[in-house]
Amino acid sequence: MKLKSTTLSKLITNAALLGLTVLAAQEEQVFELSPYAVVSTTRTEKTLSTIPQTVSLIDNLAWETQTALSLDPMASISQLVPSYSPSRQKMTGFGETFRGRNPLFLVDGIPQSNPLRDGGREGYTVDSAMIDRVEVIHGASAVQGLGATGGIINFITIAPPEEDGTRNRFQAGTTFSDEVDSESTGYYGSLVSRHREGRFGYAASISYKWRPMRYDGDGNLVGIDNTQGDTMNSSALDLFGKFQYRVADHQELQLMVNSFEMKQDMEYVMINGDPATGLPATSVKGTQEGKPTQNDVVSLNLDYKHSRFLGGSLRANAFYQDFAATYGGGTFATFQVDGEPVFDQSQNESTKKGFKLTYLRDLTEIFDLGMVTGVDYIEDETRQVLVQTGRTWVPETVYDSLAPYLQLEKVLGPVVLSGGLRYEDAQLNVEDFTTLESYGSQFVAGGSPGFSELLFNLGLTWEAVPGLTAFASYNEGFGMPDVGRVLRGINEPDQDVDSFLDLKPIITDNYEVGLRYSSADLAAAVSLFYSDSELGSRLSADADGIFSVNREKTETYGIEFSTTWQIDDQNTVDARFALVEGRFDSNDDGSTDTRLDGTNIPPARLNLGWSRTWGQSVSTRLQSSTFFDRDAPANSPNDFRGYTLVDFLVAWKVAGGSLELGVTNLLDKQYITYYSQSVNSASRYFSGQGRGFNLSFSRDF
């Protein structure tokens, strides 16, 4: 990390902004920071103070504050969890990492990530209006199964009310830029209805968003990514329902159904930028060839809870997800036929189904231990097709995994010891296939390689004094490389799936120590982490900008810090900092020797915020994000030049509802996004959004 004088001056300026005080009529507001919030993503519904790992809880207020500023859900995550990469501001999140590794995205515990053919579309499978809160586990974890080598991001959707009655919410809004023209003006709306009558309850919602084009800080249209997918010039429709029936006082059955579709209108085409001169890509009116880029996702989850089952608590849920992501086309050498490049485009298709069984019980007869046990099963069927020519790029690949697990916990006064085992018994089934012509039309014999891994975790928390907790942990995460990229890129004869080295799983060892403090007006946490994988997964691009997977020893490490201070009844300030670095073994000698680049590692980042209430009817938030300069590693084309962005939000209580105005990039900063600087490609050299406005009205009734 490199802190230049210009960057330091930006930090001083932002700190001064956060230190401003304004006299106004003030009313008392109760505020409390508690270490006893319950975290359900751990599968044990543990309180935060007893978890030996960094956890971020994004409650409903924090989530709605960030989504009132931006319609980009991953920008909201990145603002509140700075060790997550800066949002690309596109439909694709490919290249966004968490602590330098891949996170597992969940919706109500349903896996949204597609590790077998990672297309980076997991951030847009449910609309933000359907999300009640977000739970984030930092670092590798096997608690939710395959894919969480960098952590877990669990979007928890709205639920029926606890008490009888009906509660509805209507919201409508518009987004626009400084130019205030038809190209950059969008609109959205949602209706949420929540009802309970006796044992039956439901939460239902419909949401529609039209996202317009955006201008950068120089007043030019931002380049549109019609290949990987863009949120600009796109529409999104989400239909959601959650139906709950309380079978008895101690039993509950719940069904969640969500249908999400996001599609570009393809009314603009991109003009390439020039990284050598610093000229960003832009957009002009035009028709893009081929099918629109889109996400089409259907998720179902049937959940059963029994709180008095054999002296403990039982939870069982079965899930299903149908996922399709269409990418834009191009006349690439990769898509050639008879030696000539042809126009084509790909579509990732994945179907997941499975179940999770969890049983909790206190073993008072065995050293007074707490126990969590169960078994998980998942079947993930994935392929990638070329929609214009009907060819198969990635063959149908079926992943089956059965994983029993056992977790034990012992409370010894202020000390909580925990440890557990998870046994992953997995198999990958691939039929015979032939690669594309550009890879030499290689015939590859199919196979069914199996993987059996026993994964460990150990943890300790110690409440040294009331409110101050120290923690330490070791966790193993289990993932697969992007199998689709590995298989489709085979360019040597006489290969077979059973013996192909690159299909071996990624086992990630995560070590972490930290401190947490909480009082009535102050909360703070700091942690140090180190993550190592003997056979990791690193991305690198070819001449067409198409990424391949390199299987190498990798390690990531860093520090995270966060604090929130309730200064008085009206003012709250917060700060979040993350520094992540990483290295890989470039010459296969067993030792890491080369730094990871920006497509694999996020930049060092400091986020600052100031929230204030002004009387009973007005509240504001001012926040900034500073991304620090980063020297290019040997395998990266250029340095990253950091930047600082400032956002502002004001909310008024008005007759009949609430009015909110969010302003992103308040100072209209012109910048090239982190991912674009890291890739340094003319077709992906995108500037970030300039000053943008989000005006919305909501009413509860």
Secondary structure as GFF3:
##gff-version 3
##sequence-region A 1 701
A	DSSP	alpha_helix	5	18	.	.	.	ID=ss1
A	DSSP	beta_strand	38	39	.	.	.	ID=ss2
A	DSSP	beta_strand	46	47	.	.	.	ID=ss3
A	DSSP	three_ten_helix	48	50	.	.	.	ID=ss4
A	DSSP	beta_strand	55	58	.	.	.	ID=ss5
A	DSSP	alpha_helix	60	69	.	.	.	ID=ss6
A	DSSP	alpha_helix	73	80	.	.	.	ID=ss7
A	DSSP	beta_strand	103	107	.	.	.	ID=ss8
A	DSSP	beta_strand	110	111	.	.	.	ID=ss9
A	DSSP	three_ten_helix	115	117	.	.	.	ID=ss10
A	DSSP	three_ten_helix	128	130	.	.	.	ID=ss11
A	DSSP	beta_strand	131	138	.	.	.	ID=ss12
A	DSSP	beta_strand	151	157	.	.	.	ID=ss13
A	DSSP	beta_strand	165	177	.	.	.	ID=ss14
A	DSSP	three_ten_helix	182	184	.	.	.	ID=ss15
A	DSSP	beta_strand	186	197	.	.	.	ID=ss16
A	DSSP	beta_strand	200	211	.	.	.	ID=ss17
A	DSSP	beta_strand	234	248	.	.	.	ID=ss18
A	DSSP	beta_strand	251	264	.	.	.	ID=ss19
A	DSSP	beta_strand	268	271	.	.	.	ID=ss20
A	DSSP	beta_strand	282	285	.	.	.	ID=ss21
A	DSSP	beta_strand	294	309	.	.	.	ID=ss22
A	DSSP	beta_strand	312	326	.	.	.	ID=ss23
A	DSSP	beta_strand	330	337	.	.	.	ID=ss24
A	DSSP	beta_strand	340	344	.	.	.	ID=ss25
A	DSSP	beta_strand	346	363	.	.	.	ID=ss26
A	DSSP	beta_strand	369	386	.	.	.	ID=ss27
A	DSSP	beta_strand	392	412	.	.	.	ID=ss28
A	DSSP	beta_strand	415	430	.	.	.	ID=ss29
A	DSSP	beta_strand	433	434	.	.	.	ID=ss30
A	DSSP	three_ten_helix	437	439	.	.	.	ID=ss31
A	DSSP	beta_strand	443	445	.	.	.	ID=ss32
A	DSSP	beta_strand	450	465	.	.	.	ID=ss33
A	DSSP	beta_strand	468	479	.	.	.	ID=ss34
A	DSSP	alpha_helix	483	488	.	.	.	ID=ss35
A	DSSP	beta_strand	495	496	.	.	.	ID=ss36
A	DSSP	three_ten_helix	497	499	.	.	.	ID=ss37
A	DSSP	three_ten_helix	501	503	.	.	.	ID=ss38
A	DSSP	beta_strand	506	518	.	.	.	ID=ss39
A	DSSP	beta_strand	522	533	.	.	.	ID=ss40
A	DSSP	beta_strand	538	541	.	.	.	ID=ss41
A	DSSP	beta_strand	547	550	.	.	.	ID=ss42
A	DSSP	beta_strand	554	566	.	.	.	ID=ss43
A	DSSP	beta_strand	571	584	.	.	.	ID=ss44
A	DSSP	beta_strand	594	595	.	.	.	ID=ss45
A	DSSP	beta_strand	605	614	.	.	.	ID=ss46
A	DSSP	beta_strand	618	627	.	.	.	ID=ss47
A	DSSP	beta_strand	643	654	.	.	.	ID=ss48
A	DSSP	beta_strand	657	664	.	.	.	ID=ss49
A	DSSP	alpha_helix	674	679	.	.	.	ID=ss50
A	DSSP	three_ten_helix	682	684	.	.	.	ID=ss51
A	DSSP	beta_strand	692	700	.	.	.	ID=ss52
###
